[in-house]
Structure formats: structure tokens, C-alpha cells
Amino acid sequence: MSSDDVFSVDAAWLSKDSRRVSLPQQPEPADADEDASHERQIIEDALAGSRGRVSGPNGAAAKLRIPPSTLEHRIRN
């Protein structure tokens, strides 16, 4: 999930040799509680829109365009 409206991908991530890709260092969020609250709201909205269904073509994970296992992990934490 992104905290703003623009999502960008480093071209190195698209290379076939993923061993050469180094993960970018991400700064700590200024307000982690606010970010967690925002993420929680997004997840709750997606679950409400999917009638509580996590996986499947009409599930919240599909709406959020993330794997169901990732969504389940985020819900648990």
C-alpha cells in the first residue's frame, strides 16, 4: 500500500536477475500510528465491500490487488 496517490517501481525490480536488486531503504514514517490507522481503514473498507470475503475474484485481496496471504497477515497484525 502506498501513502500517496502515486505508485512507482524502480526499474531494477523489473530485471530478470533479481539477485542484483538491492532493496531501497525506506525512512521511518513520521507517524506510524497514523499510517497503521489509514491501512486499517483501507482494509476494513475493502472487507466491507466484499462482504467479509478475503480471497477469490470478489474478495478484499483482489480489490486491494494483493495476495490473500498478505491481507490475512495484515489482518492478524
N, C-alpha and C positions, 0 to 999 in steps of 0.2 A: 504494500500500500504506500501511497505517496502522500506527503503532507501538503502538496500543492497540486495545481491543475496540469502540470507538465511532467511527463514521464520520459526519461531519456535513457538510452542504453549505450554504454561505452562500446566502440567498435571492436575492441579486443574480446568482448564477450561473444561476439559472433564468429570468431575464428574457430577453425576445426580443431586446433591444437589447444585444448583448454588448460593444459599443464602450464602454459606460458602466461596465463592470465593471472594477474595479481588482484586481489580484492581491494577495492578502494577503501580508504579509511573514512569512516563516517563520523562526523562530530557528534558529541552527545547532544540530545535535544535540550533546548533551553528549559522546557517544562515537560518532563517525562510524564507527569500525571495528566497533563492536558492532552498529550499525544495518545496516551492509553485510553482516555475517555473518548476521544474522537474515534479511535479504532473500534472501541466497544460499540459506539453508536452506529457506525457503518455496518458492523457485523449484525447487530440487532435489527437494523432496517432490512438487511438482506434476508435474515431469517424470517422476519415478519412477511416480507414479500413472497417468500417461498413456503409459507405456512409451516415453518419449523423444519423443513427438509434441508439437510446439509448437502447431500450428494444427488447425482442424477442430473438430467438435462435441465430440469426446472429448479434445481437446488440452489441454495445460497452460494455454494462454492462456484458454481457455474456463473452465477450473476456477478460474483466478485472476480471471476477469471483466475482462480487459484485452485490448486489441488484440494480435494476434500480432506485429505490428511492434514494439510496445513491449516485449514479452517478449524478442524477438530482440535488441533493443538492450541490454536489461538483461543478457542472457546474454553478449554481446560485451564489455561493460564490466566 
